[in-house]
Amino acid sequence: MTDARHRLDAVQARITAAQRRFGPPAAGVSLVAVSKTFPAAEIAPFLAAGQRVFGENRVQEAKDKWPDLRAAYPDVQLHLIGPLQTNKAREAVALFDVIQTLDRDKLAIVLAAEMDRAGKRLPCFVQVNIGGEEQKSGIAPDETVAFVARCRAVHGLEIAGLMCIPPEGQPAGGYFAHLAMLAKEAGVSGLSMGMSGDFETAIAMGATHIRVGSALFGHRPPVSA
Ligand SMILES: *Cc1c(COP(=O)(O)O)cnc(C)c1O
């Protein structure tokens, strides 16, 4: 058994155990394999093992790595999980299938225009700064419901759900529960929350998408995400 297959099986076992323990959500959990910082050669074994949903946090890095991988595996689904500058929106729309980091009107306007131009509509998650952290991207929790409504009604975007990265070094459960509550208020069903260290908790709180990097690919050099 390859290392990739082994690690995928181990994460899948954790997902199944969490679902069994907390009761499976209606639509199951989508595993987004976060391949940021890892070269194509280390991603290929995961594709060969059947993984198809991946997350990258930088547009340029995705542009360098993914066109060839996608040519080999056309059914890949690539999620942007890092901050997006408006001047990279055109490339992001060309490269990605889902944008998880929509967090401001200016970006919503530019993304909508670029999607029109490209003749496609990518599902988006609204990123919420759930811990109200100074340095973190994301819309403020108390502005989230109105922002989702604007994205849909004014900007014409397809909002699949909410996404968050809770503050480091604190129990994540309360933040995940808060995000789930906001999603319900906003009328969206998707919940992208939970990473290698806490995705069982996220599943317990209703995650539909978990973003797992190091549990699959191993440790990354400690650079800022
Ligand atoms: C890097 C990253 C992850 C994956 O984190 P791990 O702890 O390695 O699983 C998930 N979400 C986002 C937004 C990231 O930048």
The ligand as an ORCA input file, in Angstrom:
! r2SCAN-3c Opt
* xyz 0 1
  C      -3.045     25.144      5.636
  C      -4.504     25.243      5.782
  C      -5.283     24.142      6.188
  C      -4.685     22.787      6.541
  O      -4.107     22.811      7.791
  P      -3.547     21.461      8.491
  O      -3.455     21.809      9.912
  O      -2.234     21.159      7.850
  O      -4.532     20.371      8.227
  C      -6.652     24.322      6.258
  N      -7.244     25.494      5.963
  C      -6.535     26.567      5.566
  C      -7.244     27.822      5.240
  C      -5.156     26.490      5.464
  O      -4.459     27.575      5.074
*
